[in-house]
Amino acid sequence: MRIGELAERAGTTTRTLRYYESRGLLSARRDGNGYRAYDEADLALLRQIRLLQDFGFDLEETRPFVDCLRAGHPSGDSCPASLEVYRRKLDELDACIERLRAVRSQVGAQLLRARIEASAERPEQPVCELTRAGEARDD
């Protein structure tokens, strides 16, 4: 298939495919008239790259998965180098989650403080005796 068809099937652009090619993640063969030619294996590589990027992996982190697929493995995450990238990404995500929890705690504390200060600044509303219908009277 040509680059336009590959881009369409992968849900990306030809510009992106050329960029991946320049980074060594995708390699095009040339057909008789010089056009780039791709096959289903290239589509599988692109789907792997896009899935990982959707998960927050940067482009370079996808390289071990691409290499694994190119080596003939059925999935890009069945090689030791890919598993190591997963481990590093999980560590990174865990650290990010902890930072977010700390920020959430601080924002919650700030909200509580602000609410307490706001309620202390409001003058007490006068109570109208007529609105106390069911309350006991001191008469």
GROMACS elastic network, one bead per residue, 0.5 to 0.9 nm:
[ bonds ]
;  ai    aj funct       b0    kb
    1     4     6  0.82140   500
    1     5     6  0.62314   500
    1     6     6  0.65058   500
    1    36     6  0.82309   500
    1    37     6  0.54640   500
    1    38     6  0.50824   500
    1    39     6  0.60283   500
    1    40     6  0.85785   500
    2     5     6  0.55468   500
    2     6     6  0.62778   500
    2     7     6  0.87007   500
    2    35     6  0.71039   500
    2    36     6  0.58761   500
    2    37     6  0.50119   500
    2    38     6  0.61358   500
    2    39     6  0.87111   500
    3     6     6  0.50678   500
    3     7     6  0.60306   500
    3     8     6  0.85584   500
    3    13     6  0.88862   500
    3    14     6  0.61913   500
    3    17     6  0.76199   500
    3    18     6  0.87945   500
    3    28     6  0.87782   500
    3    35     6  0.82802   500
    3    36     6  0.62166   500
    3    37     6  0.68067   500
    3    38     6  0.70982   500
    4     7     6  0.51301   500
    4     8     6  0.61910   500
    4     9     6  0.86413   500
    4    13     6  0.77195   500
    4    14     6  0.60768   500
    5     8     6  0.50829   500
    5     9     6  0.60936   500
    5    10     6  0.84554   500
    6     9     6  0.51648   500
    6    10     6  0.59792   500
    6    11     6  0.83800   500
    6    12     6  0.84175   500
    6    13     6  0.88001   500
    6    14     6  0.81540   500
    6    17     6  0.86128   500
    6    38     6  0.71587   500
    6    39     6  0.82541   500
    6    40     6  0.88765   500
    6    42     6  0.82273   500
    6    43     6  0.66830   500
    7    10     6  0.51470   500
    7    11     6  0.58992   500
    7    13     6  0.51184   500
    7    14     6  0.55647   500
    7    15     6  0.88670   500
    7    16     6  0.82783   500
    7    17     6  0.70284   500
    7    43     6  0.87687   500
    8    11     6  0.50872   500
    8    12     6  0.62222   500
    8    13     6  0.71504   500
    8    14     6  0.85185   500
    9    12     6  0.78738   500
    9    43     6  0.76300   500
   10    13     6  0.84700   500
   10    43     6  0.64217   500
   10    44     6  0.87134   500
   10    46     6  0.64665   500
   10    47     6  0.64075   500
   10    50     6  0.84362   500
   11    47     6  0.88976   500
   12    15     6  0.84478   500
   12    16     6  0.67043   500
   12    17     6  0.76936   500
   12    50     6  0.89124   500
   13    16     6  0.52156   500
   13    17     6  0.65065   500
   13    18     6  0.88255   500
   14    18     6  0.62202   500
   14    19     6  0.85747   500
   15    18     6  0.51535   500
   15    19     6  0.62351   500
   15    20     6  0.87201   500
   16    20     6  0.61961   500
   16    21     6  0.85359   500
   17    20     6  0.50420   500
   17    21     6  0.61357   500
   17    22     6  0.86232   500
   17    26     6  0.73526   500
   17    46     6  0.86118   500
   18    22     6  0.61837   500
   18    23     6  0.86788   500
   18    26     6  0.82534   500
   19    23     6  0.63108   500
   19    24     6  0.87100   500
   19    25     6  0.88037   500
   19    26     6  0.87603   500
   20    23     6  0.50365   500
   20    24     6  0.62603   500
   20    25     6  0.52092   500
   20    26     6  0.55294   500
   20    27     6  0.83361   500
   20    59     6  0.87494   500
   21    24     6  0.50534   500
   21    25     6  0.56986   500
   21    27     6  0.55747   500
   21    28     6  0.73076   500
   22    25     6  0.76905   500
   22    26     6  0.79660   500
   22    27     6  0.86575   500
   23    26     6  0.76975   500
   23    60     6  0.88212   500
   24    27     6  0.66558   500
   24    63     6  0.88061   500
   25    45     6  0.82853   500
   25    46     6  0.88507   500
   25    49     6  0.88740   500
   25    59     6  0.89247   500
   25    60     6  0.89284   500
   25    62     6  0.85026   500
   25    63     6  0.66759   500
   25    66     6  0.67939   500
   25    67     6  0.83382   500
   26    42     6  0.70525   500
   26    45     6  0.76388   500
   26    46     6  0.80158   500
   26    66     6  0.85310   500
   27    38     6  0.83018   500
   27    42     6  0.80744   500
   28    36     6  0.54922   500
   28    37     6  0.58033   500
   28    38     6  0.60829   500
   28    42     6  0.86201   500
   29    34     6  0.88001   500
   29    35     6  0.81850   500
   29    36     6  0.56435   500
   29    37     6  0.51183   500
   29    38     6  0.66816   500
   30    33     6  0.76267   500
   30    34     6  0.51283   500
   30    35     6  0.53714   500
   30    37     6  0.54863   500
   30    38     6  0.86747   500
   31    34     6  0.52957   500
   31    35     6  0.55642   500
   31    36     6  0.64673   500
   31    37     6  0.60296   500
   32    35     6  0.74970   500
   34    37     6  0.87719   500
   38    41     6  0.79525   500
   38    42     6  0.60432   500
   38    43     6  0.78836   500
   39    42     6  0.54378   500
   39    43     6  0.66974   500
   40    44     6  0.62927   500
   40    45     6  0.87148   500
   41    44     6  0.50177   500
   41    45     6  0.63324   500
   41    46     6  0.87374   500
   41    69     6  0.82716   500
   41    70     6  0.81942   500
   42    45     6  0.50019   500
   42    46     6  0.62745   500
   42    47     6  0.86428   500
   43    46     6  0.50828   500
   43    47     6  0.61748   500
   43    48     6  0.86322   500
   44    47     6  0.50942   500
   44    48     6  0.62166   500
   44    49     6  0.86734   500
   44    69     6  0.82092   500
   45    48     6  0.51521   500
   45    49     6  0.62440   500
   45    50     6  0.86731   500
   45    65     6  0.83182   500
   45    66     6  0.59161   500
   45    69     6  0.69664   500
   45    70     6  0.81704   500
   45    76     6  0.81977   500
   46    49     6  0.50369   500
   46    50     6  0.60722   500
   46    51     6  0.84690   500
   46    66     6  0.85888   500
   47    50     6  0.51535   500
   47    51     6  0.60318   500
   47    52     6  0.85756   500
   48    51     6  0.52060   500
   48    52     6  0.62406   500
   48    53     6  0.85911   500
   48    62     6  0.79167   500
   48    65     6  0.73791   500
   48    66     6  0.74038   500
   48    75     6  0.86065   500
   48    76     6  0.70000   500
   49    52     6  0.53012   500
   49    53     6  0.61501   500
   49    54     6  0.86091   500
   49    57     6  0.87694   500
   49    59     6  0.74732   500
   49    62     6  0.58500   500
   49    63     6  0.83337   500
   49    65     6  0.79195   500
   49    66     6  0.74456   500
   50    53     6  0.50105   500
   50    54     6  0.60552   500
   50    55     6  0.86292   500
   51    54     6  0.50606   500
   51    55     6  0.64559   500
   51    56     6  0.89392   500
   51    57     6  0.88529   500
   52    56     6  0.65187   500
   52    57     6  0.53896   500
   52    58     6  0.79577   500
   52    59     6  0.84878   500
   52    61     6  0.84327   500
   52    62     6  0.66827   500
   53    58     6  0.61020   500
   53    59     6  0.69714   500
   53    61     6  0.89346   500
   53    62     6  0.78799   500
   54    57     6  0.72745   500
   56    89     6  0.88343   500
   57    60     6  0.80391   500
   57    61     6  0.58928   500
   57    62     6  0.68840   500
   57    89     6  0.76736   500
   58    61     6  0.53829   500
   58    62     6  0.69159   500
   59    62     6  0.54048   500
   59    63     6  0.72397   500
   60    63     6  0.54858   500
   60    64     6  0.84608   500
   61    64     6  0.69480   500
   61    65     6  0.81634   500
   61    82     6  0.86872   500
   61    85     6  0.67615   500
   62    65     6  0.54347   500
   62    66     6  0.63751   500
   62    67     6  0.87812   500
   62    82     6  0.82198   500
   62    85     6  0.84391   500
   63    66     6  0.50696   500
   63    67     6  0.60825   500
   63    68     6  0.85063   500
   63    82     6  0.84528   500
   64    67     6  0.50074   500
   64    68     6  0.60385   500
   64    69     6  0.86766   500
   64    76     6  0.76139   500
   64    77     6  0.82310   500
   64    79     6  0.79536   500
   64    80     6  0.88065   500
   64    81     6  0.57631   500
   64    82     6  0.51989   500
   64    83     6  0.89235   500
   64    85     6  0.78241   500
   65    68     6  0.50176   500
   65    69     6  0.63412   500
   65    70     6  0.86322   500
   65    75     6  0.79502   500
   65    77     6  0.57405   500
   65    78     6  0.82243   500
   65    79     6  0.76939   500
   65    81     6  0.78475   500
   65    82     6  0.54600   500
   65    83     6  0.89627   500
   65    85     6  0.89204   500
   66    69     6  0.51827   500
   66    70     6  0.61377   500
   66    71     6  0.85953   500
   66    76     6  0.61186   500
   67    71     6  0.61183   500
   67    72     6  0.88697   500
   67    76     6  0.75774   500
   67    79     6  0.89676   500
   67    82     6  0.89993   500
   68    71     6  0.51186   500
   68    72     6  0.68440   500
   68    73     6  0.59206   500
   68    74     6  0.85279   500
   68    75     6  0.73404   500
   68    76     6  0.50928   500
   68    77     6  0.71299   500
   68    78     6  0.71314   500
   68    79     6  0.59680   500
   68    81     6  0.83409   500
   68    82     6  0.76105   500
   69    72     6  0.53119   500
   69    73     6  0.51234   500
   69    74     6  0.66073   500
   69    75     6  0.60176   500
   69    77     6  0.83578   500
   69    78     6  0.87236   500
   70    73     6  0.72836   500
   70    76     6  0.85533   500
   72    75     6  0.84914   500
   73    76     6  0.68272   500
   73    77     6  0.86705   500
   73    78     6  0.68767   500
   73    79     6  0.79713   500
   74    77     6  0.88080   500
   74    78     6  0.76737   500
   75    78     6  0.58260   500
   75    79     6  0.85998   500
   76    79     6  0.71058   500
   76    82     6  0.71104   500
   77    80     6  0.79805   500
   77    81     6  0.83156   500
   77    82     6  0.51446   500
   77    83     6  0.62642   500
   77    86     6  0.85451   500
   78    81     6  0.86889   500
   78    82     6  0.69198   500
   78    83     6  0.72750   500
   79    82     6  0.54035   500
   79    83     6  0.64422   500
   79    84     6  0.88629   500
   80    83     6  0.50716   500
   80    84     6  0.62471   500
   80    85     6  0.87906   500
   81    84     6  0.51123   500
   81    85     6  0.64537   500
   81    86     6  0.88326   500
   82    85     6  0.50966   500
   82    86     6  0.63796   500
   82    87     6  0.87714   500
   83    87     6  0.62887   500
   83    88     6  0.87417   500
   84    88     6  0.62469   500
   84    89     6  0.85504   500
   85    88     6  0.51285   500
   85    89     6  0.60687   500
   85    90     6  0.85557   500
   86    89     6  0.50823   500
   86    90     6  0.61168   500
   86    91     6  0.86485   500
   87    90     6  0.51568   500
   87    91     6  0.62894   500
   87    92     6  0.86485   500
   88    91     6  0.51125   500
   88    92     6  0.61854   500
   88    93     6  0.86261   500
   89    93     6  0.60696   500
   89    94     6  0.85281   500
   90    94     6  0.60333   500
   90    95     6  0.85618   500
   91    94     6  0.51039   500
   91    95     6  0.62494   500
   91    96     6  0.86174   500
   92    95     6  0.52187   500
   92    96     6  0.62226   500
   92    97     6  0.86801   500
   93    97     6  0.60822   500
   93    98     6  0.86053   500
   94    97     6  0.50808   500
   94    98     6  0.62548   500
   94    99     6  0.87082   500
   95    98     6  0.51416   500
   95    99     6  0.62929   500
   95   100     6  0.86606   500
   96    99     6  0.50958   500
   96   100     6  0.61738   500
   96   101     6  0.86138   500
   97   100     6  0.50068   500
   97   101     6  0.61275   500
   97   102     6  0.86505   500
   98   101     6  0.50282   500
   98   102     6  0.62647   500
   98   103     6  0.86572   500
   99   102     6  0.51370   500
   99   103     6  0.62230   500
   99   104     6  0.85634   500
  100   103     6  0.50314   500
  100   104     6  0.59893   500
  100   105     6  0.85078   500
  101   105     6  0.61429   500
  101   106     6  0.86475   500
  102   105     6  0.51049   500
  102   106     6  0.62891   500
  102   107     6  0.86800   500
  103   106     6  0.50499   500
  103   107     6  0.61096   500
  103   108     6  0.84914   500
  104   107     6  0.51012   500
  104   108     6  0.60460   500
  104   109     6  0.85555   500
  105   108     6  0.50753   500
  105   109     6  0.61915   500
  105   110     6  0.86383   500
  106   109     6  0.50539   500
  106   110     6  0.61593   500
  106   111     6  0.86019   500
  107   111     6  0.61334   500
  107   112     6  0.86357   500
  108   111     6  0.50750   500
  108   112     6  0.62462   500
  108   113     6  0.86292   500
  109   112     6  0.51235   500
  109   113     6  0.61417   500
  109   114     6  0.85316   500
  110   113     6  0.50741   500
  110   114     6  0.60222   500
  110   115     6  0.85396   500
  111   114     6  0.50643   500
  111   115     6  0.61006   500
  111   116     6  0.85958   500
  112   115     6  0.51582   500
  112   116     6  0.62068   500
  112   117     6  0.86149   500
  113   116     6  0.51844   500
  113   117     6  0.61557   500
  113   118     6  0.85150   500
  114   117     6  0.50985   500
  114   118     6  0.59590   500
  114   119     6  0.85338   500
  115   118     6  0.50201   500
  115   119     6  0.61040   500
  115   120     6  0.85400   500
  116   119     6  0.52492   500
  116   120     6  0.61873   500
  116   121     6  0.87023   500
  117   120     6  0.50831   500
  117   121     6  0.62149   500
  117   122     6  0.88747   500
  118   121     6  0.52053   500
  118   122     6  0.65249   500
  119   122     6  0.53721   500
  119   123     6  0.83927   500
  120   123     6  0.76034   500
  122   125     6  0.84371   500
  124   127     6  0.89086   500
  127   130     6  0.87365   500
  127   131     6  0.78376   500
  127   132     6  0.84244   500
  128   131     6  0.55829   500
  128   132     6  0.71896   500
  129   132     6  0.54741   500
  129   133     6  0.80569   500
  130   133     6  0.65003   500
  131   134     6  0.87108   500
  132   135     6  0.55074   500
  132   136     6  0.84779   500
  133   136     6  0.85999   500
